[in-house]
Amino acid sequence: MEMTVRSDMVNGVDVCHGGIIFTLADTAMALAVNSHNERALAAHAEIDWLSPVPLGANLTATATHVVRRGRSAVNDVS
């Protein structure tokens, strides 16, 4: 998934709000985990912000399966 950071997505120091970045990653994970025609929901998630993302930046979230067993899965989103 891709997203361009708009002015309504930045916080008080003019970088993309962490919740917006988390939403991008969560949506990419949801699409990946539900791509097997079996509904699944997240039970746990965590995020590490490595650097600030400025207004106008393009972000890409790529979700990959690490382990999948039935409806349980571990996914990594970069």
N, C-alpha and C positions, 0 to 999 in steps of 0.2 A: 504494500500500500504506500501511497505517496501523499504528502501534504505540504502546502506552502504556508509558512507562518504569516498570518495577517495581523493587522494592528489590534484587532479585538482579541488576539490570542496571547499578547505579551502582558507581563506583569509590571509592577511599579519601577523596575530597573530596566525596562525595555528588552527583556529576553522572554522567550516563549515560556509560558506558565507550565510547570511540571505536570499538572493534571491533564493538560492538553496532550503532552508527549505520552503520558501514561495511557490516555484514551486511544491514541494511534496504535500503540503497541498492543493493547488489550483487544482492539478490533482485529488486528492482523492475526493474533493468536486465536481468536474466536473463529475466524474464517478457516484457518488451518485445521483446527481440531474438529470442526463440524464438516469437513470436506469428505467424510467417509459415510455420509447418509445415516448417521446416528447422532442424535442430539447429545451435546455435552456442555457442561458449564465449568467455569474455573472454580477451584477450591482454594487456591493460593496464588499470589503473584507478588513479585517484588521488582524494584527497578533501581538501577544505579545511573544517575545523571553524570556523564563524563565531562561535559563542557556546556557552557551556555549556548543557546540557539537564538541568533538574532532575528529580528523582523525581516521578512523576505526570504529567509532560508528555506530550502526544499529539504524535507525529511523523507526518508524511505524506511519503512519497517518491513523486515523479512522474517517470517515465522517458519521455524523448522521443527519437525518432530525429533525428539531425542529418544523417547521411549513411548510406546503405545501398547496398552494391554486392555482390550475391550473398550470400556468407556473411560478408562483412566489413561492419562497421558502426561508426559513432561515435554514441554515445548520451550524453545529458546527463541527470543525475538531480538534481532540486531537492528 
